Amino acid sequence: MILTFASSKGGVGKSTTCAAVASALALAGARVLLLDLDQNRTLQRWSKKAPIDGLDVSAIEPKDFGSVFRDNANSGEYDHICIDLPGSREVTLFKALARSDLVIIPAQASEPDLREALVVAGDVRDVRETTARQIPYRLLLTKVYPLRTRVTDFAYAELARLGLPLFRTALVERSAYREMFLNGQPPTVSEAGKGAGLEITNLIEEIKAIVAEQEPELRKAG
């Protein structure tokens, strides 16, 4: 799978979600390449704290994305490639979207975040039209309060009104997501089978189901 994590707004949990998903896939036995294009190099630093067998993290410059992606995608070395895009809209965004099996758009349950998510969703649709390739995308609510609030209710109502496809799984505000950058342990290790670990496991099951559903169309387009 080629999974792209995209957001033009910082602080939404984009890099956190990418790291959690990539590490969970590797811990399940897959060979995973994580391309860190974020200018902060957060994931490159995280990967050195507690290296995971089967997970390679490579921090690259946006200008090098095309050649690096092509070489690794064609090498047959990896089962999955996870792409953590820069937190801005630039040409690399469109290159990554065009190559994705699924675009994951993290956003908090707030009006500004949902508006930014809508911009990324529009970019995906533009790339679809340009490439004539079906590119599925889903919005992922992150840093959600454990109990429903008026803000959360607004977010779900707004998503329904805008017609943005949404993961059933939401990532609750939990210490395990913050602590992974301190000790290097992903949620599926620090909270295996519960809490944040269970959320990531459920999210990956949804991701696999969406990609599997799209595979006939993706092969046809290819």
Buried (B, 14 or more C-beta within 10 A) or exposed (E): BBBBBBBBBEEBBBBBBBBBBBBBBBBEEBBBBBBBBBEBEBBBBBBEEEEBEBBBBBBBEBEEBBEBBEEBBEEEEBBBBBBBBBBBBEEBBBBBBBBBBBBBBBBBBBEEBBEBBBEBBEBBEEBBEEBEBEBBBBBBBBBBEEEEEEEBEBBBEBBEEEEBEBBEBBBBBBEBBEBBBEEBBBBBBBBBEEBBBBBBBBBBEBBEEBBEEBEEEBEEEE
